[in-house]
Structures are given as C-alpha cells and as structure tokens.
C-alpha cells in the first residue's frame, strides 16, 4: 500500500468527483487524480509552485490561498487531500477546521504526513529539522478527533522509498519543497553531504532513503 493507492481507494470512483488538493505544490497529486477523472481544484500559497501546477495539469483549477482560509463555500467538495502539507501550515488546527467546512455530506479528508523518523528524515534534519512541526501536525489531528470534529476511519503508516543518483539529486528534491533549503546547503554543504551519505542505503540504483508516512482518513462529524 502506498499513499496514492489509499487516496484513490478512499475516493473511488473518482470520475467527476470534486476533489480539493490542499497544498498542491507543483501539481503531482492533482495530475494523478485528474487522470483518474476527478474534477480537481488545487490551492497553494506559492505562486511559483502554482505556475508549475497550471502548466502540468491544465484541466485542473488552481488558486493561490492558505489552508487556513480556503476561498470556497461550505460543502463545495466531495473530498480533500493534504499530502505532506499539514506540517507546513502555521496553524494546522485551523487548516483542519477549514477542510471540514468545505467538505460536503459524506465526504472524506485524507491527511498524509511524514513522521519525524526514517532515513529520509535523518538526511533532511541538518538542512531543516522538522521534528517540532511534524509533531504539531500529528497533535492537531489527534485533537480534532478527540474533540469530535472528525471521526478517524483509517490510521495507517506506510513507507515511501526514494532512490537518488547522488547527494545533489537529493538536495534538488528537498529544495524544490522549500527553496530556502538551498541556501542552508550552500552554507554548509559538507555537513549536508555527511548526513545524506550516513543515512542512505547504497544500492545498485543509487542511494535509497525511506520516509514513514502516517495516513489518516477523516470524516467530518
């Protein structure tokens, strides 16, 4: 089981379903769901990422917006996804509340979040230590469920395994998420390279890193 398979299973059949991709970035998930026939709307605060998303998925709709203030009416969507995005939101509790607001009756929110563990996390940590913000995202989900704002229908952990040709490929990958990371890497490349080489598994294909992802399927109450 991987994250995309679980997302597809949650919303099946996807044809003509209105799906909101919250924190869509360059549109990779939006492209996959659009290919399955979904009517995808993506939001992201970054204009550069949105430009890439619009070019990659011209059939989808993309808007500049914060997860904490979605520019849509109540009950506008049949489902929503936060793929590796909740921990980047300054107020994850507000983002979860907004997602619930824009979901229609019987709709689901799928939240995919990286845990603060695994070799990918170990390689990233000297560049950006996300320990606290990843924990805050998990705490916000737990609090929303405990408060009765959502019912948790699934809670699973899967492993995402990625292989990189070398450290430069890894640095390009993580800098695409946040360009400020490139400045950190340039400032102390030796430390970043030691962390990458120390964490990665050397394989015939390159350097493999594993990131555990915790996936919640939530139904607004």
FENGITA-V993880 format. One record per residue. N is the residue number from 1. RES is the residue in three letters. SS is DSSP state (@ for helix, = for strand, . for the rest). Layout:
n | res | ss
N | RES | SS
N | RES | SS
This chain:
n | res | ss
1 | UNK | .
2 | UNK | .
3 | UNK | @
4 | UNK | @
5 | UNK | @
6 | UNK | @
7 | UNK | @
8 | UNK | @
9 | UNK | @
10 | UNK | @
11 | UNK | @
12 | UNK | .
13 | UNK | .
14 | UNK | .
15 | UNK | .
16 | UNK | .
17 | UNK | .
18 | UNK | =
19 | UNK | =
20 | UNK | =
21 | UNK | =
22 | UNK | =
23 | UNK | .
24 | UNK | .
25 | UNK | .
26 | UNK | .
27 | UNK | .
28 | UNK | @
29 | UNK | @
30 | UNK | @
31 | UNK | @
32 | UNK | @
33 | UNK | @
34 | UNK | @
35 | UNK | @
36 | UNK | .
37 | UNK | .
38 | UNK | .
39 | UNK | =
40 | UNK | =
41 | UNK | =
42 | UNK | =
43 | UNK | =
44 | UNK | =
45 | UNK | .
46 | UNK | .
47 | UNK | @
48 | UNK | @
49 | UNK | @
50 | UNK | @
51 | UNK | @
52 | UNK | @
53 | UNK | @
54 | UNK | @
55 | UNK | @
56 | UNK | @
57 | UNK | .
58 | UNK | .
59 | UNK | .
60 | UNK | .
61 | UNK | =
62 | UNK | =
63 | UNK | =
64 | UNK | =
65 | UNK | .
66 | UNK | =
67 | UNK | .
68 | UNK | .
69 | UNK | =
70 | UNK | .
71 | UNK | .
72 | UNK | .
73 | UNK | .
74 | UNK | .
75 | UNK | .
76 | UNK | .
77 | UNK | =
78 | UNK | =
79 | UNK | =
80 | UNK | =
81 | UNK | =
82 | UNK | =
83 | UNK | =
84 | UNK | .
85 | UNK | .
86 | UNK | @
87 | UNK | @
88 | UNK | @
89 | UNK | .
90 | UNK | .
91 | UNK | .
92 | UNK | @
93 | UNK | @
94 | UNK | @
95 | UNK | @
96 | UNK | @
97 | UNK | @
98 | UNK | @
99 | UNK | @
100 | UNK | @
101 | UNK | @
102 | UNK | @
103 | UNK | =
104 | UNK | =
105 | UNK | =
106 | UNK | =
107 | UNK | =
108 | UNK | =
109 | UNK | =
110 | UNK | =
111 | UNK | =
112 | UNK | =
113 | UNK | =
114 | UNK | =
115 | UNK | .
116 | UNK | .
117 | UNK | .
118 | UNK | .
119 | UNK | @
120 | UNK | @
121 | UNK | @
122 | UNK | @
123 | UNK | @
124 | UNK | @
125 | UNK | @
126 | UNK | .
127 | UNK | .
128 | UNK | .
129 | UNK | .
130 | UNK | .
131 | UNK | @
132 | UNK | @
133 | UNK | @
134 | UNK | @
135 | UNK | @
136 | UNK | @
137 | UNK | @
138 | UNK | @
139 | UNK | @
140 | UNK | @
141 | UNK | @
142 | UNK | @
143 | UNK | @
144 | UNK | @
145 | UNK | @
146 | UNK | @
147 | UNK | .
148 | UNK | .
149 | UNK | .
150 | UNK | =
151 | UNK | =
152 | UNK | =
153 | UNK | =
154 | UNK | =
155 | UNK | =
156 | UNK | =
157 | UNK | =
158 | UNK | =
159 | UNK | =
160 | UNK | =
161 | UNK | =
162 | UNK | =
163 | UNK | =
164 | UNK | =
165 | UNK | .
166 | UNK | .
167 | UNK | @
168 | UNK | @
169 | UNK | @
170 | UNK | @
171 | UNK | @
172 | UNK | @
173 | UNK | @
174 | UNK | @
175 | UNK | @
176 | UNK | @
177 | UNK | @
178 | UNK | .
179 | UNK | .
180 | UNK | @
181 | UNK | @
182 | UNK | @
183 | UNK | @
184 | UNK | @
185 | UNK | @
186 | UNK | @
187 | UNK | @
188 | UNK | .
189 | UNK | @
190 | UNK | @
191 | UNK | @
192 | UNK | @
193 | UNK | @
194 | UNK | @
195 | UNK | @
196 | UNK | @
197 | UNK | @
198 | UNK | @
199 | UNK | @
200 | UNK | .
201 | UNK | =
202 | UNK | =
203 | UNK | =
204 | UNK | .
205 | UNK | .
206 | UNK | =
207 | UNK | =
208 | UNK | =
209 | UNK | =
210 | UNK | =
211 | UNK | =
212 | UNK | =
213 | UNK | =
214 | UNK | =
215 | UNK | =
216 | UNK | =
217 | UNK | =
218 | UNK | =
219 | UNK | =
220 | UNK | =
221 | UNK | .
